Structure formats: structure tokens, C-alpha cells
Amino acid sequence: MDKQEMLYEGKGKRLFSTNEPHYVIAEFKDDLTAFNAQKKGAESGKGALNCQISTLLFMLLEKEGIATHFVKKLNDRAMLCKKVSIIPIEVVVRNIATGSLTKRLGITEGKVLPFSLVELYYKDDALGDPLINDEHCLILDIAQLNELEVLKTQALRVNEILRVFFDKVDLKLVDFKLEFGRDGEGEIILADEISPDSCRLWDKNTNQKLDKDRFRQDLGDVKRAYEEVLHRIIESK
């Protein structure tokens, strides 16, 4: 599969067309961004770690019946994916209060929520990715009610699978962000990535943060934290 022109460059990845129109190549970057790219940095090797972690987690989800855009890992920092039209909604699932939830609602940091909370955010950097509801999605014409139900149901199913998996490797799945897209047949499938860039993961015994919060909060050892997450995933096999 030949890599051709760059189609898109985001905060953490570049997408390239291929000689096969139904597939793209996602190349993971070493860049780190936070607070809607107001804070920027880089960590050598981070892209390769996220590529490997995402590969293993997509494979886990596929095995559990979750349809994703993942096809195969091509090299240390690139994967082959089905081409999809991304739905401009970030689906966030929260299990433990932290981040913007504690700021917006005053919930104590680290409080386990009574149920998994699903939130929708409009993917628009210029607007700061605002929190939206179903009616907003209809007004913006970015998804219909039946499609929103698919997004929420699939996100909760992913949460169920990943919580159990991470618990076995002594990690708490605090919260995470998912993106979905429509494939060539119009089916909604999971896309983007699943990595410490898009998930908050805390050590189950110490609550040590092993995700991008180490960059957001200037805690240091970002690469080491990502390496620890990968190590635990591999050791679980």
C-alpha cells in the first residue's frame, strides 16, 4: 500500500491517501498539545508508543465485536485504516471526576461517578470544542438522533470492554475521548486513536497519572508513563 499525498494534519496524526481509494495511512506524531493547542511540546518516541498502544486496543475491541477503521499496523508509527468521513463530534465517557468536569460542576477530583457519563463536544478548534447536546447536533446537522444513539451506545460498550481490560493491568480508566466516522457504506465505525493522548489512565494502587495529564500539568516523564501503559498492555497477553 503506497503512501501518497497528505490529506490532513491534526494535533497528533497525519493522514495520507494511498493507491487504494478506500484506505488511508495514519502516521502518529511526536507532538504534544493541550488546552486546544495553546500549550505545545514534543516527546521523541511518543508517536510510536501511541501507534502501538492504539493497535493493540483496536485489535482488542475488534475481537469484542466493535467495528473500527483499523486494518493493520504498517510500521512503528503508522497504521493502515479504512477511509471514513469523520463525524465532527467528540464522544467523551467519564468514570471518575477530573479535568473539565470538576471545573464545571465542582465535583471533587477523583470522585467515582455513580454511572458512566457520556458527553458530546463539537469538533471545532475555532470554537474551543464546546459541549453540546442532541438538539445542538440536529441544529448543526452533524448527526441524526438515531446516529447519536449509536455513538452513545458504542461509546458505553467500548467503556465496558476497556474498563475491564485496564482493571486487569492495575489501571483505572478515568475518562476518554472517542471519534467515529461513516465508512463507504454509511456504517458508523470507531475511528481516530485510543491512547494515553485520548484516555486518562491512573495506576489503580497509587493514582499516579499515566497519560497526557503529565504534559498538561507539567508532571514530567511523559514518555516513561506511555511506556508503562504499553508494557502493562503487552504483559496482559
N, C-alpha and C positions, 0 to 999 in steps of 0.2 A: 504494500500500500504506500504510494508515493505521497510525501508531504508537498503541498503546493502553496498557494497564496494564503496569507494570514487574513482570516475573516473577522477576527475580533480580538481585542486585548482587554482583559479585565484586571482586577486588582491582583488576582492570584494565578491566572492562567492565560495562555494564548490559544486560540482555536485556529486550525489550519484546514483548508479544503484538501481533498485527496483526489486521485484519479477515479474514485468511485463516488458518485454524487450522493449516495445515501449515508456516507460515513465522513467523520471529521477526526482530526487528531487534536487532542487536548494536551498541551505542554505546560507543566507546572513550573511556576516561577519561584525564585527565592525571596521575592519582595514580601514585606510585611506592611500592612496598613491597618489603621484603627480610626474610630471616630469619623467615619465617612471620608477616609483618606486624608484627614487633617494631620494625622501622625503617620510618618512613613519611615521605613527602615528596610533592612535586608538581613538574611541569615543564610550563609552559604550551606547548601545541602538541604534546606528546608523543603524546596520543591520536590526533590527526590523522595524525601520522607513522606510528604503528603500524597504523592503518587502511589507509593507502595501501600500506605495505610488505606487510601481510598479503594485501591484494587482489592485488597483483602475484604474490606467491608462491603463493597458492591457484590463480590462473589458470595459472601455470607447471605446477603439479602436476596440475591437471585435464587440461592438454594432454598430459601424460605418462601419463595413464590412472589417476591416483589419484582416487578418489571422495571429495569433500569436501562440507561443508554450505554452502559459499559459493554464492550466487546472483548477486549484483551489489553494487557499491558505490553507496550512495544519496547520500552527501554526504561532506564532509571527514572526518567521524569516525564514520560509521555504514554498516553493510552489512546487506543482506538475506540471511538464512540459512535453510536448511531446519531445521525443528524436529526435534531429536533428544533422545533420553534418554541423557545423558552416562554413560558407564561410569566409575565412580569410581577410575580407575587413571591415574596419570601415567606415560607411557612415555618414558623418558629414553634417548637414544642418545649415547654418548660416543666421540669420536675422538681426543681429546687430554686428558691428565690435568690436571684443575684442580678447584677447589671441594671439594665433599664427598668426592670420590674420593681426592684427595691426603690429606685429613684422616683418612679411614677406613683407608686401606691404606698410607699413607706413600709413595705413588708420587710421584716428582719432578714438580713443576709444569712443564707444557709438554711432558712426555714423550709422543711419539706412540705410541698403543696398537697392539699387534700386530694387532688386529682391532677392528671397531666393537663396543662393548659396549652391550648393551641391559639396562636396569634398570627394575623396576616399583616404583612408590610408591603407597601407598594414599592417596587424596584424602580427608583428614580433618584439618582445621585443628586441632581439639582434641588430636589425637594427634601433630601435627607432621609429617604426611605421611610415615609411616615406610616404609622399604624393605621390600618383601615379595617372596615367591616364588610359584610356581604353586600350591603346596599351600595357602598362605595365602589365595589368591584363591578356591580351592574351599571352604575352611572359611568364609570370609566370604560365599560365594555371590554374588560380584560378576561372575564370568565363568567359563565352562567352558573346558576345555583346548583345544578347537578354536577358541574365540574368542581365547584368549591367543595361539595360534599366528598367527591373523590379525593381531592387534595387533603382534606382533614382526616378522612378515614385512613388513607395510605400513610399519612404522617404519624398517626397514632399506632398503626401497625408496625412501622419502622421503629418507633419508640419502644414498643413492647419487645421486639427482637433484640434491639441494641442494648436496652437496659439489662436484660437477662445475660447477654453475652459479656458486657463490660463488668457486671457484678462478679462473674466467674473469674475475672482477672483483677479483682480488687480495685475497680474504678467505679465512681459514681457518674452516671450520665446526667449532668446538671441541666443542660439545655442544649439545643442545637437548631441549626437552620437548614432547611431543605429547599431545593428548587425543582420544579417539574417542567416538562415540555411535552408538546404534541409531536408524535412521530409522523412518518409519511402517511400512515393510515388514520391519523387523527386520534390515536390512542394516547392517553396521558401516562407518561412514564417518568420515573425518577431520573434526574439529571445532575449536573454540576459535580460536586465532590462531597465526601464525608471524611473529615479530617480534623485535627486539632485547630485548624483555622476556622472551622464552621461548627465545632462542638465544644462545649465546656466539659472538661473531664477532671474530676478530683480524685485523689487517692482515697480509697474507702476508709483507711485507718487514720490518716493524718490530715485529710482535707487539703493536701498540697495540690496546687493547681498545675495541671499538665497540659496546657492549651495556650491559645493566643493571649489570654489574660496576662501571661508572663511578659508579653510585649506591651500590652495596653497599660499595665500597672508598673512597668519598669522593674519587674522582679528578676530579670536576667535568666540565663540558662534556657533560652527558648529551644535551641536545637536539642539539648540534652533531654528536655521534657518530651519533645516529639519522639526522640529515640526511645525513651522509656515506654511510651504508648505503643510504638511499633513492636518493641521487644515483648511486651505482655501479650499482644495480639498473636505474634508468632508462637510464643510459648504455649498458648492455649490449644494449639493444634496437636 
